[in-house]
Amino acid sequence: MGKIKVIVVDDEKLIRSGMNMILNTYEDIEVINTASNGEEALMKCRKEKPDVVLMDVRMPKCDGVLGTKLIKNEFKSVKILILTTFNDVEYIHEALKYGASGYLLKDSDYDLIYQAIKGCCKGNVVIHPEVASKIINENTNYNKKSNLEDIKRNNNLNDKEINIIKEVANGLSNKEIGEKLFLSEGTIKNNISNILHKLYLRDRTQLTIFAFKNDIVH
């Protein structure tokens, strides 16, 4: 088996550099790239095809929980390890719910992080002892249900546009969406342009983030 390819995601450059340097000292680990937020991590995954993403939680623009959701939606085989200073229960539940393979704290020993990377590649779920204790002791349900009618009203979206947003977030092309919704490819293209204009978004990736952030796609 070749080296385990890792992408390190953190909004602090110093942490990215440090983690890069430390992990590359292990013979069977290779840090192939870094990213500063979840959206950037998704882009890097598309280009680099990593085995593991080491993901911070609290980051601007697109945090680690949403980043986990986006990456796992598109790349089922990529393992995601949440690495953070925040042992907040809500983040723990959300990250694991969306497919993270583990949750470690940044003060973890480097060998523990290394073993966690190896473990998640074997299909194990790796949880820091302090985090595991919180999961056991907390009995809070953090499931958030968005009010779709509020989303439609607040953003001037209709049912057809909501359905198109769902399919964009599911990774379908304009042609595939058109076939599914019985509309022409050109109609879908025009609708997506209108949706992006209404939501003040730049592209399909930002639209996908909007869909997940507002629980339009589950």
C-alpha positions as CSV (number, residue, x, y, z in Angstrom):
1,M,0.0,0.0,0.0
2,G,1.3,3.5,-0.9
3,K,1.4,6.5,1.3
4,I,-1.9,7.8,2.8
5,K,-2.6,11.1,1.1
6,V,-3.8,13.9,3.4
7,I,-5.2,17.4,3.0
8,V,-4.9,19.7,6.0
9,V,-7.7,22.2,6.4
10,D,-7.4,25.1,8.9
11,D,-7.9,28.9,8.6
12,E,-4.6,29.5,10.5
13,K,-1.6,29.3,8.2
14,L,0.8,28.5,11.1
15,I,-1.3,25.4,12.0
16,R,-1.5,24.3,8.4
17,S,2.3,24.6,8.0
18,G,3.0,22.9,11.4
19,M,0.7,20.0,10.7
20,N,2.1,19.6,7.2
21,M,5.7,19.5,8.6
22,I,4.9,17.0,11.4
23,L,2.8,14.6,9.4
24,N,5.3,14.4,6.6
25,T,7.8,13.0,9.0
26,Y,5.9,9.8,9.1
27,E,7.0,7.5,6.3
28,D,3.5,6.3,5.3
29,I,1.8,9.8,5.3
30,E,2.0,12.4,2.6
31,V,0.3,15.8,3.0
32,I,-0.6,16.6,-0.6
33,N,-2.2,20.0,-0.1
34,T,-3.8,22.4,2.5
35,A,-6.9,24.5,2.5
36,S,-8.2,27.4,4.7
37,N,-11.9,26.5,4.8
38,G,-14.5,23.8,3.9
39,E,-15.3,25.1,0.4
40,E,-11.6,25.3,-0.5
41,A,-11.1,21.8,0.9
42,L,-13.9,20.5,-1.5
43,M,-12.1,22.1,-4.4
44,K,-8.8,20.5,-3.4
45,C,-10.5,17.1,-3.0
46,R,-11.7,17.4,-6.6
47,K,-8.2,18.0,-7.8
48,E,-6.1,15.9,-5.5
49,K,-8.2,12.8,-4.6
50,P,-7.0,12.5,-0.9
51,D,-7.5,9.5,1.3
52,V,-8.0,11.7,4.5
53,V,-9.0,15.3,5.1
54,L,-7.9,16.7,8.5
55,M,-10.5,19.3,9.1
56,D,-10.7,22.2,11.5
57,V,-14.2,23.1,12.7
58,R,-14.5,26.9,13.2
59,M,-13.5,28.6,10.0
60,P,-14.9,31.6,8.1
61,K,-17.0,31.3,4.9
62,C,-17.5,27.5,5.2
63,D,-16.8,25.7,8.5
64,G,-15.7,22.2,9.1
65,V,-19.1,20.7,9.7
66,L,-20.5,22.0,6.4
67,G,-17.2,21.1,4.7
68,T,-17.6,17.6,5.9
69,K,-21.1,17.4,4.6
70,L,-20.1,18.8,1.2
71,I,-17.1,16.5,0.8
72,K,-18.8,13.3,2.0
73,N,-21.8,14.1,-0.4
74,E,-19.4,14.1,-3.3
75,F,-16.6,11.7,-2.2
76,K,-18.0,8.9,-0.1
77,S,-14.6,7.2,0.2
78,V,-12.7,10.2,1.6
79,K,-12.2,9.9,5.3
80,I,-12.6,13.1,7.3
81,L,-11.0,13.7,10.8
82,I,-12.2,16.7,12.7
83,L,-9.3,18.4,14.5
84,T,-10.1,21.4,16.7
85,T,-9.6,23.2,19.9
86,F,-13.3,23.3,20.5
87,N,-14.8,20.2,22.2
88,D,-18.3,21.6,21.7
89,V,-21.0,18.9,21.8
90,E,-23.1,20.4,19.0
91,Y,-20.1,20.3,16.6
92,I,-19.3,16.7,17.7
93,H,-22.8,15.5,16.8
94,E,-23.1,17.4,13.6
95,A,-19.7,16.4,12.2
96,L,-20.2,12.7,13.0
97,K,-23.8,12.8,11.7
98,Y,-22.5,14.0,8.3
99,G,-19.9,11.3,8.0
100,A,-16.7,12.3,9.8
101,S,-14.6,9.3,10.8
102,G,-13.3,10.9,14.0
103,Y,-13.1,13.9,16.2
104,L,-9.7,14.9,17.8
105,L,-8.6,17.9,19.8
106,K,-5.6,20.0,18.6
107,D,-3.8,19.3,21.9
108,S,-3.7,15.6,21.0
109,D,-0.3,13.9,20.8
110,Y,1.0,13.8,17.3
111,D,1.2,10.0,17.5
112,L,-2.5,9.9,18.4
113,I,-3.3,12.0,15.3
114,Y,-1.1,9.7,13.2
115,Q,-2.8,6.6,14.6
116,A,-6.2,8.2,14.0
117,I,-5.4,8.8,10.3
118,K,-4.3,5.2,10.0
119,G,-7.3,4.0,11.9
120,C,-9.9,5.9,9.9
121,C,-8.4,4.5,6.7
122,K,-9.2,1.0,8.1
123,G,-12.8,2.0,8.6
124,N,-12.5,2.9,12.3
125,V,-14.2,5.8,14.0
126,V,-11.7,7.6,16.2
127,I,-12.9,9.8,19.1
128,H,-10.7,11.7,21.5
129,P,-11.3,10.4,25.1
130,E,-12.5,13.8,26.3
131,V,-14.9,14.1,23.3
132,A,-16.2,10.5,23.9
133,S,-16.9,11.5,27.5
134,K,-19.0,14.5,26.4
135,I,-21.0,12.3,23.9
136,I,-21.7,9.8,26.7
137,N,-22.7,12.5,29.2
138,E,-24.8,14.7,26.9
139,N,-28.3,13.7,25.9
140,T,-29.2,16.6,23.8
141,N,-30.6,16.4,20.3
142,Y,-29.2,19.0,18.0
143,N,-31.1,18.1,14.9
144,K,-32.0,21.4,13.2
145,K,-35.0,21.5,10.9
146,S,-35.2,24.3,8.5
147,N,-38.5,25.9,7.6
148,L,-38.6,25.5,3.8
149,E,-41.4,28.0,3.5
150,D,-39.4,30.6,5.3
151,I,-36.4,30.0,3.0
152,K,-38.6,30.3,-0.1
153,R,-40.3,33.5,1.2
154,N,-37.1,35.2,2.4
155,N,-35.2,34.5,-0.8
156,N,-38.1,34.9,-3.3
157,L,-37.7,31.3,-4.5
158,N,-40.5,29.1,-6.0
159,D,-40.9,25.3,-5.7
160,K,-39.3,24.7,-9.1
161,E,-36.2,26.6,-8.1
162,I,-36.0,24.8,-4.8
163,N,-36.1,21.5,-6.7
164,I,-33.3,22.7,-9.0
165,I,-31.2,23.7,-6.0
166,K,-31.7,20.2,-4.6
167,E,-30.5,18.6,-7.7
168,V,-27.5,20.9,-8.1
169,A,-26.5,20.0,-4.6
170,N,-26.9,16.3,-5.4
171,G,-24.2,16.8,-8.1
172,L,-26.4,16.6,-11.2
173,S,-25.6,18.3,-14.5
174,N,-28.0,20.7,-16.2
175,K,-28.9,18.0,-18.7
176,E,-29.6,15.4,-15.9
177,I,-31.7,18.0,-13.9
178,G,-33.7,18.7,-17.1
179,E,-34.4,15.1,-17.7
180,K,-35.4,14.6,-14.1
181,L,-37.7,17.6,-13.9
182,F,-38.9,17.3,-17.5
183,L,-37.4,20.6,-18.6
184,S,-35.0,21.6,-21.3
185,E,-31.3,21.9,-20.5
186,G,-31.5,25.6,-21.6
187,T,-34.3,26.2,-19.2
188,I,-32.3,24.7,-16.3
189,K,-29.3,26.8,-17.2
190,N,-31.4,30.0,-17.2
191,N,-33.1,29.0,-13.9
192,I,-29.8,28.5,-12.2
193,S,-28.6,31.9,-13.4
194,N,-31.7,33.5,-12.0
195,I,-31.3,31.6,-8.7
196,L,-27.6,32.6,-8.3
197,H,-28.7,36.2,-9.0
198,K,-31.5,36.1,-6.3
199,L,-29.1,34.6,-3.7
200,Y,-26.2,36.8,-4.6
201,L,-24.0,33.7,-5.2
202,R,-21.2,33.2,-7.6
203,D,-21.4,29.6,-8.8
204,R,-22.8,26.1,-8.3
205,T,-20.4,25.3,-5.4
206,Q,-21.7,28.3,-3.5
207,L,-25.3,27.2,-4.4
208,T,-24.5,23.7,-3.0
209,I,-23.2,25.3,0.2
210,F,-26.4,27.3,0.5
211,A,-28.5,24.1,0.0
212,F,-26.7,22.2,2.7
213,K,-26.5,25.2,5.1
214,N,-30.3,25.6,4.9
215,D,-31.0,21.9,5.0
216,I,-32.6,22.0,1.6
217,V,-30.7,18.7,0.9
218,H,-30.5,16.0,3.6
